[in-house]
Amino acid sequence: MSTLAIITARGGSKRIPRKNIKEFCGKPIIAYSIEAAIGSGIFDEVMVSTDDEEISKIAFSYGAKVPFLRSQEQSGDYATTSDVLLEVLDEYEKIGQSFDIGCCIYPTAPFITSDKLKEAGIKFKESDADSLIPVVPFSYPPQRCFVIRENMLSFKYPEYLNTRSQDLEKEYHDAGQFYFFRTKNFKESGNLLLGKVLPMVIDEMEVQDIDNLTDWQIAELKYKLMIDKTRI
C-alpha cells in the first residue's frame, strides 16, 4: 500500500509569528516532524503543504518534498485540515500519483518520533479501521468539571458529585500530532473522525498544545525531559 505523509504548514500565524519555522531547542520546529516522518521509513513520500516560500525552502532542506504550493483558498484562517488534505490528494492526482494511505502530521509536534509513527503505521495497516488518531487521557476526570453561571461555580454533571474518580469512565482527547487515514474513505466522507477510528494512547508528558509562548516554553521543557529520559 502506497503511503503519503502530509505535513501541513501554512505561513500565517497570529498568536506566535512564524510559528511553524520558529526555533525549537536548536532547529525549526517543523524539522522534527519532517525528520520523524522520513526516519520512520514507512512513507513512499513525505511532503509539506504550505503557501509560504520560506517554509518551502526549510522543508526542502530537511528532506521533504514541496511539489506544489497550497492555494490561497486553503491558506486562510478558516481553511480546515480536511480541506487542505483533500486539496493535496487532488493535486497529486493531477500529476498522476495516488496513495492508499495518508498521514497528516502537524508541523508543531516535536514529540513525534520515527518509532511512534512506525508503530502507528503498522498498527493501522494491519487493522480494518478508517483512521488512527493518537489520544491522551484527561489528567482530571471531565465528569467532575465546574462551570460558572451567574458568577457562581456549579457542577456541570451533578450526577457524578459523589462518584469516586476511579469509578468514572476514562476519557481522552486528541493529542494533536498526526492522523493516519485511508484515502478512499476520507475522500468520500471528507472527515478524519468518521467511520472506524483506531486509538493510539500517548503519555501526557509527550503531548503539548502550542498556542502561545507559555505553551512553547512548556513544550521545550517537556521535550528536554523526554530526550534526557531516552539517554538513561
N, C-alpha and C positions, 0 to 999 in steps of 0.2 A: 504494500500500500504506500503510495507516494504521500509524503507529509511536508507541509509548509509551515514555517514559523513566521508569524506576522507581528512585528514589534511596532506598536502604534505610538508615534511621537510627533505631534504637531508642534509648531513653533510658538504659538501663543500660550501664555500662562499668566494669569492675573495675580495670583497670590504669591507665587515665587517666580520672579522673572527668569526666563531661560531655564526653567526647572529641569527639562529633560536632558540638558547637557551641563548642568551645574556640577562643579567638582564635588565628589563624594568620596571621602577617605582616599584621595590621591588621584582619581581619574573621573571623567564624565560619568554621571550615574547611569546613562544608557549603556555604557560599556559592559556593565555587569550582566545585563540581560542578553546582550549580543554574545558575549563570551560563554555564558551558560548554555545558550542555545546551540552554538557551534560545538562546544565541548561535549555536549550530550551524545553527539553522533547519530541522533535519531531522525534528523531532518534532511530532506533532499535539498531544501533551500531555506536560507534564513534571510528575510528581507525586513526593511524598515519602511513603514508607511509614514511619510512626512510631507509637509508643504514647504519645508524650510531648507534652504541651500546649505547653511552651516551644519545643521543636524545631519543632512545627507552626507557631507564630507566626513564628518566624525564617524558616522555609522560605517561608511566605506573603509575608513582607516582601521576599524576594528574587525573587518572581515565580512560585514553584512552587505547584501545587495540592495540597491535602490533602483529598480528597473524603471520606475516612473514616479513622478511626484503626485501627491494627493491633490484632488481637485479643490477648488475654492469652496465649493458647496459643502464638502466634508471636512473643512478646516475651521469652521466656526465654533462658537461656544455651544451650539445646540445640536451638533452632529453627534450621534450615538456611536458607541463601539460597534454595534451591529451594522450600522450604515457604512462605517469605514471598512469593516471586514468584507462586506458584500461588494463594495467598490473594488477592493483588492482582487477578489476572486474573479470579478468580471474583467478587470484589466488583464489578468493573466490569461483568461480565455481568449481575449482578443489577439494575444501573441502566440496562441496555440498551446498553452500549458494549462493543465488541470491537476488537481490534487484530491486525494481521497479523504485526507485528514488535515485539519488546520489546527494551529495552536496560536491563540492570541496571547502575546506576552506584553505586559506593561513595561515601559522604559524606566520607571522609578520603583523597581523592585529588586534591590541589591541582595536580598536574602535568597533569591532563586539561585540554585546551584545546578550544575550539569547532572549530578546524581539524582537530584529531585525531579528534574524534567524527564530523565531517562526512566526512572521508576514510574512516574505518572504515565508516560507514553506507553510503556509496556503494559501497564495495568489497564489502560484504556483500550488498546488494540486487542487485548485478549478478552474484553467484555463485549456485551451487546448494547452498551449504553450509547446514547446520542451525544453526550458530552461528559466531561470530567472537570470538576471545579474544586480547587483547594479551599478548605474552610478551616476556621479556627473557633474553638469553643468560647462562648462569652465568659469573661472572667468572673462575672457575678450573675446569678440567675435573673433573666429579664422578667420572669413572672413575679419577682419581688420589687419591681421598679415603682418609683413615685412619679406623679405628675403634679404640676402646680396649677391649681384652679382657684380663681379669685384670691390670689396671693397666699393660698394655704396649700400645704402638702396633703396629698391623699394617695392611697394605693390605687394604682391603675387596675390591678387584679385582686380585689379584696378577698376573693375566694381562696387565695394562697397565703393569706395573712399568717396562719398558724401552721403552714406546711413546712416541714424540715427541708433545708436546701438539698440534702442528699436524696430526698424523695421526689424532687422535681425532675421532669424530663430534661435531658441535656439539650441545649440549643446552640446553634452555630451561626456564624456569619461569614460572608465572602472574604477570603484573605486578600483579594485584590492583587493577585500576582500573575496568574495565567489561566487559560481555559483551552482544553482540548475539545475538538468538535468534529463530527463527520460532516463534510462539506455539503453533501447531497441533502441531508436532513436540515442543515442550517439554512441553505438557500430556499428551501420550501417553507420553513417556519419563520425565518428572519429573527430568531431569538435563541440565545445560547442556553436559556433556562427552561425551555420546553422539552417535553419528552422524558426519557430516562436519563437522569443525571447522576453520575457516579461521584461520590465524595472522596477527597483525599485530605485527611485531617493533618493540619500543620500546628506545630507548637507556637504558642503566642509570643515566645521570645524571638521567633523568626518571621514575625509579621509586624508591619507598622504602616499605617496610613501616613502619607506625607502631604499635608495640605497647607502647612505654614512652616515658618522657620523653627519653631519649637519642635514640631514633628520631625523636622530634618535632623536636629541635634539629637533627639532621642533615637532616631534610626541609626545614626552614626555610632552612638554608644552601644546599641544592641548589636550592630554589625561587628564592632571590635570584640565584644564578648563572644559572639559566635565564632569568630576567627581564632580567638585565644583558646576556646573550647576544643577546636579541631586540632590544636597543636599539643594538647595534653596527652 
